[in-house]
């Protein structure tokens, strides 16, 4: 539709509607998120097994938040206890709560292993 200025008002409205998409400003996190990926590497696979036990999800993706998959804070604390047992490490709960994906928890475990090795060699 051409308005009094000679411009197409419909085109302006369509552009405004696109402002909330992933290409514009304000797209939702789900739209901008990378595709779910399976766990890779030993630590990620062990963590995925534990998540699966507690969440009842057969193959939890490595890059999706524990909470987005239906987990709760108390459940994450129980997961943390199981991970400590499986990896033989003390995993600080505040750090676990900051690492809410399998990939992030695997990086946390790897960092804790590195710290433990450094302490042993010093």
N, C-alpha and C positions, 0 to 999 in steps of 0.2 A: 504494500500500500504506500503510495507516494503522499507525503504530507505537504504542508504549505511551503516548506523550504526547498522542495524538489528532491528530498532524500527518501529512501525506502525505510519507513518506520518499522516494517516487519523484520528487516535485516538487523536493525539495532536491537530489537527485542530478542532475536535469536542469539545475538552475541552476548547479551546480558544473561540469558539462560545458561550459556556455556561457561560463565565465570565460576560456577560452583563445581565444575568437573575437575578431574585430575589434571587437565591441561590448563585450567584457569587457577585462580586462587581459591583456597578453601575446599579443595577436594577431600573426600573422606580418606581415612587411613587405609580402609579396605580397598579403595580404588587404586591407591598409590602403592600398595604393598606388592612386593615381588611374589611370584608364584610359590606355593608351598613346596618345600623340597624334603626328600627323605633324609634321615640321619646318615652321616658319613663319618667313618673313623670309629675306633674302638670306644672312646669316651661317649660320643654321641649315641652310639648303638646301645650301650649299657644304660644310659640315662633314658633313652626311649623305651627300653624294656620296663624300667621302673615306672615311668609315666603311664605306660600302658596298663600296668597292674592297678594303679590307683585311679586312673581316669576311665578305665574300661574302653579305651580306644585302641584298636589293633595296631595301627601304624601312625603314631603322632608325628606330624611334620616338625622338622628341626628349627624352623624359623617362625613359628607361631607361638604366641604367649600361652603359658600354662593356664592363665585365667580366661583367655579367649576360648580355650578348649573345654571350659567348664570347671576348672579347678578352683578351689577355695584356699584361703590362707592356712587354715588348719591342715588341709590336705598337703599343701606345699611343705609344711613343717614335717609331716610324716615322710614325705618324699625325701626331704633333706636327711632325715635319720637313716633311711634306707640307702641313700647314696653314700653316706659316711661309712656304713657297713660294707657296701660293695667296693668302694675305692680305698678303704682303710685310711681315710683322712678325716680331720675335723673340718667341717664346712661351716663357716660362720653364717648364722641365719640372716643377718642384715645383707650380706653379700649374695646369699641365695635369693632373697626377695628382690634384689636389684637385677638378677640374672633370670629372667622369666621365660626364656626360650631354651630349648635343648642345646642349641649352638652356644648360647651365652653361658649356660651351666657347664658345658664341656670346656669352654675357655677358662672358666673359673677353676675347674678341677685341674686342668693342665697347669695353670698358674700356681695352684697350691702344691702340686707335685714339684714344680720348679723351685718353689720356696723351700720345700722340705729337703730337696737334694742340695741346695745351696747351704742350708744349715748343717747337713752331714759332712760336706766337704770343707767347711770353714774351720 
